[in-house]
């Protein structure tokens, strides 16, 4: 049923997320709302946030390379995956596949890193999502209108994901709004913040006009095990439909011999500390201060109705 056996890890991580939510909701010792100690509840909350983020990464992988052989299985899978990430999986397509991938770091890229311009670089990292979210949502709205007319089967799938998610929210908030807020809603918001902010880490200070130096990679084994090799970002832009399990070997073969060494970072954590905390300077991969271009309004990137099925690729309905 699976296209790649490696996606057993994807399914397992989804199961861990649901298990963490269930434990906090049902086991009094694990919940600060039922008398549990903070030292037991806090680590579980942090883990829930992390696993929701890992599932957001799985969402990114899924819209590029479906998990199952059959479309019916993928539709069900996407609906369940939506509940781990807190946003319809299908909604990832417009801003990511069709804007960011096709128009990286240009004014047609709603997630371009030049949108955030704080002099204190930590604020760029914290509030990048605030700067790009309005344009992402506007683009999604326009795209959904196009898809409703052009590919109603795809639009129905988006609607199913949207309404199942919000039905779950409604049920959980009615059952116990405090638990729903802390154990589900906040981890979902962390996942959304994390997956959008990764775009800043992977592209800020790189050279979008270069064949190889357009993206930053994080090549540490531990971080890539947990994030399904999402650290190998250059090869992902070169072959966006490549399954995540194949990217380390492809990076070593096609990218590593050519890319500037500074764009292959061994440690994600070390890069974050150095870039946003100390010394906290916004630098290019060559070590020079980032010079931001004059920022104009977004250019329209939403495809014409006749282009939609080709753009969707593997996500297009049969």
N, C-alpha and C positions, 0 to 999 in steps of 0.2 A: 504493500500500500504506500509506503514511503518512497520518495524518489531517491533519497540518500539516507542511509542508516544513521548518519551523524545526527539527524534531527530527532532521534530518541532523546538526546540531551535537551533539545528545545521543549519537547513534551514533558520531560522530567522537571524542568525549571518551572513550567506552568503549574505542574502539580505541587511543587514546593510553595509557590505563591499562594495557591488556594489553601494548602495545609496551614501555612502561617496565619492566614486570616481566620481559619476555623479554630485553631488553637487559641488565639487571642480572644475570639468571640465567645468560645464555649468553656474554656478552662479558667476558673476564677483566679488561680495563682498566676496566670499569664496576663491578666488584665488589671490595669490600675483602676478601672471602674467597678471591679468586683472584689477589691481588697488585696490585689496582688502587689508585691513589692516593686518599686520603680526599677531596682537593679535587675529584675527578671523581665519586666515589661519593656524597658527601653531597648535592650538588644533585639528583642523580637520585632519591635516597631522598625528599627533601623534595617533589619534583615528584610522585612516586608517591602520597604522602600527600594532596597537594592534589587530584590527579585522582580518587583514591578518594572524597574528600569531594564533589567535583563530581558524581560518580556517585551519591552518597547524595542529593544534591539532586535528581538526575534520578529517583531512586526515589520521592522525595516527589511529584514532578510526575506520575509514572506512575500512582500509586494514586489520584490525583484525575482525571487525564485521560489515558486510554490512548494509546499512541503509534501503534498500527496500527489499521486498520479492522476486521480480522478477529480474533476471539478467539483462534484457534489461533496466530496470529502473536504476539499479546500474551503468550500463555503461554510461548512459546519465549523471547521478548524478556525477560520477567521473570526467567526462569531464568538467562539470561546476565548480566543486570544484577545479580542476586544475587551473582555471582562478583566483581564490581567493588566492591561495598559491604560484603560480608562478613556479610550477614544476609538471610534470606528477604524478598523484596520484599513478599509478601503479609502478613508480620508487621507491616508498617508501619501497616496499616489500624486495628487495635484502639486502640492508644494515641494515634494521631494523628487519624484521621478521626472515630472514635466517642467518644473521651474528650476530647481537646483541642479539636477544632473544635466539638463539640456543647455542651461545658460549660466554655468558656474561663475559666480562673483561678478556678474554683469547686472545691469538694472532690470533684467528680466528674471533674476534670481531673487526671490522674495526673502531668502535666508542669507544674503550676502553679508559678510562680516563688517563691511564698511558702514553699516547702519548704526553701529554702536560706537560712540565717539567720546566717552568719558576720558578725562586726563588720568584718572586713577584706574589702572587696568583691572583691579579687582571688581569694580563696578561694571566693567564691560562683560566680565564673566557672569556676574550675578544677574544682570538685567538684559542680557542679549535677547532672551525670550520675549521680554516686554516690548523691545524694539521691533521684532519681526512678526510677532503674533497677529497684529491687526491685518497686515498684508497677506499673511497665510490664510486667515479666515475669509478675507474678501475674495481671494483667488479660489478657495474651496467653494464658496457660494456660487461664483460664476461658472465654475467647472461642473458642479452638480446640476445646474440648470441645463447646460449643454448635454450632459449625459442622460438626463431624464428624457430628452427628445431623441438623442442619437442611439444610445445603448440602454434601453430600459431595464434589461436583465442585470446589468452592472449596477444601475441606480437602485434596483430592488434589493440587491445584496447590501449596499451601503445602508439602506433604510432598515433592513433587518438588524444589522449590527448596531445601528444607532438606537433603535427602540428597545432591543433586548438589554443593552447597557443601561438605558434610563429606567426601564422597568425594574431592573435589579437595584439601581440606586433608590428608587421610590420605596421598594419593599424593605430594603435595609434601613433606610432612614425612618420609616414607620416603625420598624421593629425596635430600633435603638439608635437614635440619631447620633449620640456621642460615639458609640462604637463604629458606626458607619463612617463618620467623619474621620476618625483617627486610624482605623484599621484598613479602610478601603480608599476613601476619597483623597486623603493627604498622600498616601503612597502613589496613587495615580498621578497626582499633580507633580510629585517629585520625578516620576518617570518621564512625564512630558517635558519638564524643565531639563532633565538630563539629556534626553535624546536630541533636543533642539540645540542645547549648548555644545554638544559634541561637534556640531558644525563649525563653531568658533575655534575649537581646539584643532580641528583638522585642516582648516583653511586660512585662518588669520596669519598674515605674514608670509604666506606662500606666493607663488607666481602663477596666476591662473592662465598665463599665456605660454607657459613652458610645457613641453611634451611630458616631462617627468616630475617637475618640481611644483606641481599645482596643488598637492595635498601633503599633509603631514601624517606619518604613520607612527603607531605605538606598537612596538614589536615584542614586548615582553610576553612570555608564555602564560603567566598567571592571568593577566588581564584579558588576554585573548581567549583563554579557556572559558572564562565567565561571560565574555561578551561575544562569543561565537565568531572570533577572528575579526571583529569589527575594527580592530586597530590597523588592519591592512587596507588603508583607504585609497591609496593611489591605484592599485590594481582593480579595486571596486569601480572606480570611475572609468577605467579603461575597458573593463568587462563587467558591466553592472548586472548582467544576468547570471554570472558565475556563482555557483553555490558556495556558501561561506566556508565549507570544509576544504575547498580546493585553493583558497586564496593564499595561504602561506607559501606553498610550493610555487604558485604562479608569481608571487611577489619576488621570491628569490631568483626566479628564472628571468622575469621580464623587467622588473623594476630596480631591484637592488644594485645591479651593475651600473646603472645610469643615474640614479637619483642622487642629489646632494646628501652627504652623510647626515647633516643636521636635520633632515626631514625624516630620518628613521630614528625616533626616540625610543630608548630602551625602557623607560619608565614613565607611565602616564602620571603617576603621583608626583614624581620629581619635577616633571614639566609643569604641572599645575602649581606647585609650590613656587618654583622659580619664576613663572610667568605672572602669577596673580598675587603672590604674597611677598616673597623676597627674592630678588630685588623688585619684582613686580613691574618690569618694564615691557612695553609693547614693542617687540622687535620682529624684524623679518628673519627668515631662516639664515640670512647672511650676517645677522647680528646688528643690523642697522635699524634705527627707529622707523616704525611703520609710518609712511606718508599716505594719508587717506585722500582719495580723489574727491573732487567736488561731488557732493551727493545730490542727485536730482530725484525726481519721482520715479516710482516703478514704471517700467514699460510693460505693456500687455503681453503676457506669455501664454494665456489660455488658448489651447489649440482650437482650430475651427472644427465644427461637428464632423466633417468628413475625415479628419485626421485622428480622431479619438481612438479608434480600434487599433490602429497601427502603433500609437503611442503606448497603449496599455500592454502590448506584448502578451506575456504569459497570463496576465490578469484579465484579458479580454474574454467575454463569454463566447462560447462556441457558436 
